[in-house]
Amino acid sequence: MRPAARLRERVIAGGLLLILAFIGSAAYDGWRLHQQVMAVNERELGNLATALAGEADRNLQSVDVLLRDTASWYESFPWRTEPEAVVAALSSRAVGVPQVSVLTLVDASGMQRFRSRPTGEPMADVSDRAYFLKQRDTDTGGLVINEPIVTRTEREPAVVISRRLSRPDGSFDGVVTAIVTLQALQSAYSAIQFGEGSSLVLAQEDGSVVVQQPANAPRTRFPELSALKDGALIDRAASPIDGRAKLIAVVGVGTLPLILAITRDEDEALRPWYDEMWSASIRTGVVCLLVGLVVVALLRQLRRQAEAASERRRLEARLQQTQRLEALGTLAGGIAHDFNNILGAILGFGELAQQQAEPGSALRRHIDRVLQGGARARLLVRRILDFSRSGVTDRAPVHVQTLMEEIVAMLASTLPAGVDLQAQLDAGDAAVLGDATQLYQVAMNICTNAVQAIEGAGTVSIRLRRVDVGAPRVLMHTELAAGPHVCLEVRDTGVGIPPEALQRIFEPFFTTKKQGEGTGLGLAVVHGIVADLGGAIDVASVPGEGTQVSVWLPVCGECAPATVPDTGEWPAGQGEVVMVVDDEQALVELAEETLAGLGYEPVGFESAERALQAFEADPDRFDALLSDEMLPGMPGTELARLLRAQRPELPVLLMSGKVNQAMVERAQAAGVHAVLHKPLALRELATRLSEALRDRTGARRYS
């Protein structure tokens, strides 16, 4: 192993050990703090429960003493005593125990006989009350504390504490009851701060709640408290109300049949621990992060020289590729412009010859073929301009079936030996809203790649069909929207694409071809055009078996196939004088002959300066201007501006082989009526010039 690699491993190992040491130390401190916080809470709850249970025992024992004393007195002096004396005796005894609201004597039938004070309620029958039934049916003479009820004595919630009255023979003679209102019991605990998430329950041994704090908590039975009373002072359990984990301190209330419990949410009890652990986690995380950053910095230092060299080589290769593409784009734009001038002469004189040839003759057919080839060359120039990013494209419905038929015909004539082409085109009159040149570029690029993927013999299958996508679905590279589409599927039996390359085929500058055979931009441009048109593209490939590329484009409706322009009557002039300016003599001559054939009087110039001089000599001589944009010394838009400064109503048509947005804006600012693509189409020239002159005439008419 190289020394650099060993040092790298030691740095990583040292950093990991240091991080683990910090984490282990923080975990141990957290465990110790957890134990301490729990111990403090358990001690606090236990002390509080014991103290409150003692206080409750003292308060209720005073009530029990009152009941014992009253029962003993009544059993010694029963009905022989006058009623007024009995009431007075009860009142004097009840005054000494302020928590008792009413002291009552009940006979053996369950009817109240005497009360320590008037309550505004008639003597009530309590024979159905649980405390009465229990005292009647048992002769133990014990204290009975009833669960809270709305008493018939005062009509408010209270706890009834009772003892049995017995005759000398031991038979049941009634009960003596002390009514303690819940408000009185509750007030004894309401001022105590138990802490957030804590509660108090004073219950009977069967779990029936007598008093609880907070007072508005749901009332329910807690039968498990009786079992907890006999265990450890502090226990843990889940609350039957909200299911939260609780710390519970349970103690018995002296010798009374009562249980006092104080609970606290474990989360609230551990709140200080949580806060401290959060701070400790941040501190530990920061320290570990710093250690990690130091380790990373050391590793980066070790790798810096190798990475710098690799990055430099990559950037140099990328720069060379970018420069090559920029140069290619610039060269393509320049060649396209020059070729436009040559092509303009070919198409222009060809159209003139077409008009003079006899319809149906062999010469006419030959000229038609020349014009068709010229039209294809014009589209090629548009594609080159699009590649150089100097062209402006307009969208219109494109008849996809016709476009693919042309592409299939072109491919069939250029296939290598051994490659078979199969086509099934069933799109009908479906139309796609886009630019025909861009759609041609998409289809031709995919089909050409399919042909080039075949080494030796093989088959390329092209299928075009209409598809109604019912629901959106995610493809390998894009998402296909719902709705009507045309689907182009191109399948080849070539070498296929490796899986690791399949995910990158649409990346700019990525190519699976050999060095020098591709730029890696073809499919990137295809993907951009398809996405811009709202379509989707998908690729499936098996190495050694072939590849299928599927393109979906949304249908905007139907349209008729494009037809070759007829030679019918076009708008003609009436002897208007048209100034023609172009730096190519052949194009000047072509324009002059074309305009003369349309009924105009053309005057040609090969420079903007000469044209400007002629106009200044006689401004009223000329009725319109037809000028190229790219003129030596002065662009056509500048010439138009100077001429219209002298003749604001002068119609101007501008020609260019490189129409871009900036040029269109300059033309609009100069008052140009229309911008024509070179090479010029005879019909378009005749129509646009006629419209410009008509607009001028109207302006004069209403001026």
Buried (B, 14 or more C-beta within 10 A) or exposed (E): EEEEEEEBEEBBEBBEEBBEEBBEEBEEBBEEBBEEBBEEBBEBBBEBBBEBBBBBBEBBBBBBEBBBEBBEBBBEEBEEBEEEEBBEBBBEBBEEBEBBBBBBBBBBEBEBBBBBEEBEBEBBBBBEBBBBBBBBEEEEEEBBBBBBBEBBBBEEBBBBBBBBBBEEEEEBBBBBBBBBBBEBBBEBBEEBEBBEBBBBBBBBBEBBBBBBBEEEEEEEBBEBBBEBBEEEBBBEBEBEEEEEEBBBBBBBBBEBEBBBBBBBBBEBBBBBBEEBBEEBEEEBEEBBEEBBEBBEEBBEEBEEEEEEEEEEEEEEEEEEBEEEBEEBBEEBBBEBBEBBBBBBBBBBBBBBBBEEBEEEEEEBEEBBEBBEEBBEBBBBBBBBBBBBEBBBBEBEBBBBBBBBBBBBEEBEEEEEEEBEBEBEBEBBBBBBBBBBBBBBBBBBBBBBBBBBBBEEEBBBBBBBBBBEBEEEEEBEBBEBBEBEBBBBBBBBBBBBBEEEBBEEBBEBBBBBEEEEEBBBBBBBBBBBBBBEBBBBBBBBBEEEEBBBBBBBBBBBEEBEEEEEBEBEEBBEBEEBBBBBBBBBEBBBBBBBBBBEBBBBBBBBBBBBEEBBEBBEEEEEEBBBBBBBBBBEEBBBBBBBBBBBEEBEEBBBBBBBBBBBEEBBEBBEEBBBBBBBBBBBBBBBBBBBBBBBBEEBBEEEEEE
